[in-house]
């Protein structure tokens, strides 16, 4: 079976200190992977590359066994992007609208109020991402940082993606909040059979959300696996 995501020999200049380089990365269907070593600008470039929004200057990116260079026009690209769920602060929330109204927006723009069917679908998303019913009618502006991430997660899940892309989602959270969020995300993705690719600077979150934690060497583009075999950890202890 082809990986859901594969990058090889990738380089992309984005006017940073150096180009974003990725020597090799493969993500299997349903696999949770966390990537350390991306600052905010590099993470944005990475997400644009893996969704086909931009093309690499060198190397290749394949999505679901298909190179991004084969994406033909806007309709084809939109169909490709629908297979990803993106959780990022760049995904705008409407602050004065309620949690349910924000979660209804992927399905319809008629949200004042949403229809019974749409409201039911939005409430199911809220329930799935761990937002208690008491929050559903509150404006998003009143939510704390963790709840806002969960609203974005609900929006990202609306169209049943094959891959969740997470962009520094634990920024500003406490260690305990980050670990709880990471564990919840990993369990949710496992239930759905969804892969996770999390670009993060938070080692605690990375360890909770992913089975494989990789650290990027920006000079070479190579990843180092943070996890050690159990026998190795026992010898160190």
C-alpha positions as CSV (number, residue, x, y, z in Angstrom):
1,X,0.0,0.0,0.0
2,X,1.3,3.5,-0.9
3,X,1.9,6.0,1.9
4,X,-0.7,8.7,2.3
5,X,2.1,11.2,2.3
6,X,5.7,10.9,0.9
7,X,8.4,13.6,0.4
8,X,11.8,12.9,-1.1
9,X,14.7,15.3,-1.8
10,X,12.4,18.3,-1.2
11,X,13.7,21.8,-1.1
12,X,11.6,25.0,-1.0
13,X,13.0,28.5,-0.7
14,X,10.8,30.8,1.5
15,X,13.2,33.6,2.2
16,X,14.2,32.1,5.6
17,X,17.7,31.6,6.9
18,X,17.9,28.5,4.6
19,X,15.4,26.7,2.3
20,X,13.1,24.2,3.9
21,X,14.7,20.8,3.2
22,X,13.2,17.4,3.7
23,X,15.4,14.5,2.7
24,X,12.8,11.8,3.2
25,X,9.4,11.4,4.9
26,X,6.8,8.7,4.6
27,X,3.6,8.6,6.5
28,X,1.4,5.4,6.4
29,X,-2.4,5.4,6.5
30,X,-3.6,5.9,10.0
31,X,-0.1,6.6,11.4
32,X,0.4,9.4,14.0
33,X,3.7,11.2,13.4
34,X,5.0,14.3,15.1
35,X,7.7,16.6,13.5
36,X,9.9,18.7,15.7
37,X,12.2,21.4,14.3
38,X,9.7,23.5,12.4
39,X,9.3,27.2,13.4
40,X,6.0,28.9,12.4
41,X,7.0,30.0,9.0
42,X,8.6,26.7,8.1
43,X,5.5,24.8,9.3
44,X,3.3,26.9,7.1
45,X,5.5,26.2,4.1
46,X,5.5,22.5,5.0
47,X,1.7,22.4,5.1
48,X,1.4,24.2,1.8
49,X,3.8,21.6,0.2
50,X,2.0,18.6,1.6
51,X,-1.5,19.8,0.5
52,X,-0.2,20.7,-3.0
53,X,-0.9,24.5,-2.5
54,X,2.7,25.1,-3.6
55,X,5.2,23.0,-5.4
56,X,8.8,22.3,-4.2
57,X,11.8,23.9,-6.0
58,X,13.4,20.4,-6.0
59,X,12.3,16.9,-5.1
60,X,8.8,15.4,-5.1
61,X,5.8,15.3,-2.9
62,X,3.2,12.5,-3.3
63,X,-0.3,12.5,-1.8
64,X,-2.1,9.2,-1.7
65,X,0.4,7.8,-4.3
66,X,0.0,10.8,-6.6
67,X,2.6,13.5,-7.2
68,X,1.4,17.1,-6.5
69,X,2.7,18.1,-9.9
70,X,-0.2,16.0,-11.4
71,X,-2.9,18.2,-9.7
72,X,-4.8,19.7,-12.6
73,X,-6.5,23.0,-11.9
74,X,-8.5,24.4,-9.0
75,X,-11.3,21.7,-8.8
76,X,-8.7,18.9,-8.7
77,X,-6.8,20.7,-6.0
78,X,-9.9,21.3,-3.9
79,X,-10.8,17.6,-4.1
80,X,-7.3,16.8,-2.9
81,X,-7.4,19.3,0.0
82,X,-10.7,17.8,1.2
83,X,-8.8,14.7,2.1
84,X,-6.9,16.7,4.7
85,X,-8.1,18.2,7.9
86,X,-6.0,21.2,8.9
87,X,-5.8,22.4,12.5
88,X,-4.1,25.8,12.6
89,X,-4.5,29.3,14.1
90,X,-4.7,30.4,10.5
91,X,-8.1,28.8,10.2
92,X,-10.4,31.7,11.1
93,X,-13.0,31.3,13.8
94,X,-15.9,33.7,14.0
95,X,-15.6,35.0,17.5
96,X,-19.1,36.3,18.1
97,X,-20.8,33.1,16.8
98,X,-21.4,30.1,19.0
99,X,-19.4,26.9,19.0
100,X,-22.2,25.1,17.2
101,X,-22.5,27.8,14.6
102,X,-18.7,27.7,13.9
103,X,-18.9,23.9,13.6
104,X,-21.9,24.2,11.3
105,X,-20.0,26.4,8.8
106,X,-18.3,23.5,6.8
107,X,-21.8,22.3,6.0
108,X,-23.7,25.5,5.3
109,X,-23.5,29.3,5.5
110,X,-27.1,29.4,6.8
111,X,-26.2,29.3,10.4
112,X,-28.5,31.8,12.1
113,X,-29.8,29.4,13.3
114,X,-28.6,26.3,11.5
115,X,-31.2,23.7,10.4
116,X,-31.9,20.8,12.7
117,X,-29.9,18.4,10.6
118,X,-26.9,20.7,10.4
119,X,-27.1,21.5,14.1
120,X,-27.1,17.8,14.9
121,X,-24.0,17.2,12.8
122,X,-22.2,20.2,14.4
123,X,-23.2,18.9,17.9
124,X,-21.8,15.5,17.1
125,X,-18.5,17.0,16.1
126,X,-18.4,19.0,19.3
127,X,-19.1,15.9,21.3
128,X,-16.4,13.9,19.5
129,X,-13.7,16.5,20.0
130,X,-14.4,16.8,23.7
131,X,-16.4,20.0,24.0
132,X,-19.0,19.7,26.8
133,X,-22.6,20.5,26.0
134,X,-22.5,23.6,28.2
135,X,-20.1,25.2,25.8
136,X,-22.1,24.6,22.6
137,X,-24.1,27.8,22.8
138,X,-21.3,30.0,24.0
139,X,-19.5,32.5,21.7
140,X,-16.1,31.3,20.6
141,X,-14.7,34.6,22.0
142,X,-15.4,33.3,25.5
143,X,-13.5,30.0,25.2
144,X,-10.0,29.3,26.5
145,X,-7.1,28.2,24.3
146,X,-7.7,24.5,24.6
147,X,-11.4,24.7,23.7
148,X,-10.6,26.9,20.7
149,X,-8.2,24.2,19.4
150,X,-10.9,21.7,19.8
151,X,-13.3,23.8,17.8
152,X,-10.8,24.0,15.0
153,X,-10.3,20.3,15.3
154,X,-14.1,19.7,14.9
155,X,-14.1,21.9,11.7
156,X,-11.1,19.9,10.4
157,X,-13.0,16.6,10.9
158,X,-16.2,17.7,9.2
159,X,-15.5,16.0,5.8
160,X,-13.9,12.8,7.2
161,X,-10.3,13.5,6.2
162,X,-7.7,10.8,5.7
163,X,-4.9,12.9,7.3
164,X,-5.0,15.5,10.1
165,X,-2.4,18.2,9.7
166,X,-1.6,20.0,12.9
167,X,0.3,23.3,12.9
168,X,1.7,24.3,16.4
169,X,-1.7,23.5,18.0
170,X,-0.3,23.3,21.5
171,X,1.3,26.8,21.5
172,X,0.4,28.6,24.6
173,X,-0.9,25.6,26.5
174,X,0.4,24.3,29.7
175,X,2.3,21.0,29.8
176,X,-0.7,19.2,31.3
177,X,-3.1,20.7,28.7
178,X,-0.8,19.9,25.8
179,X,-0.4,16.2,26.9
180,X,-4.1,15.8,27.4
181,X,-4.9,17.4,24.0
182,X,-2.3,15.2,22.4
183,X,-3.6,12.0,23.9
184,X,-7.2,12.9,23.0
185,X,-6.1,13.6,19.4
186,X,-4.3,10.4,19.1
187,X,-7.2,8.4,20.4
188,X,-9.7,10.2,18.2
189,X,-7.5,9.6,15.1
190,X,-7.1,5.9,16.0
191,X,-10.9,5.5,16.2
192,X,-11.4,7.1,12.8
193,X,-8.3,5.5,11.2
194,X,-6.9,8.9,10.4
195,X,-3.2,9.7,10.0
196,X,-1.7,12.6,12.0
197,X,1.1,14.8,10.9
198,X,1.9,17.3,13.6
199,X,4.4,20.1,13.1
200,X,5.2,21.3,16.6
201,X,7.9,22.7,18.9
202,X,6.4,21.0,21.9
203,X,8.1,17.7,22.9
204,X,5.4,16.9,25.5
205,X,2.6,17.3,23.0
206,X,4.6,15.4,20.4
207,X,5.1,12.4,22.7
208,X,1.4,12.3,23.5
209,X,0.0,12.7,20.0
210,X,2.3,10.5,18.0
211,X,3.8,7.0,17.9
212,X,6.7,8.3,15.9
213,X,8.5,11.6,16.9
214,X,11.0,12.9,14.3
215,X,13.3,15.9,14.7
216,X,14.4,17.8,11.6
217,X,18.0,18.8,11.0
218,X,17.3,22.0,8.9
219,X,20.7,22.0,7.4
220,X,20.4,18.5,5.8
221,X,16.7,17.9,5.8
222,X,17.1,14.6,7.6
223,X,14.9,13.4,10.4
224,X,16.2,11.9,13.6
225,X,13.8,9.5,15.4
226,X,13.3,10.7,19.0
227,X,12.0,7.4,20.2
228,X,14.5,4.8,21.5
229,X,13.9,1.0,21.7
230,X,12.9,-0.2,25.1
231,X,16.1,-2.2,25.5
232,X,18.1,1.0,24.9
233,X,16.1,3.0,27.5
234,X,16.6,0.2,30.0
235,X,20.4,0.2,29.5
236,X,20.5,4.0,30.0
237,X,18.5,3.7,33.2
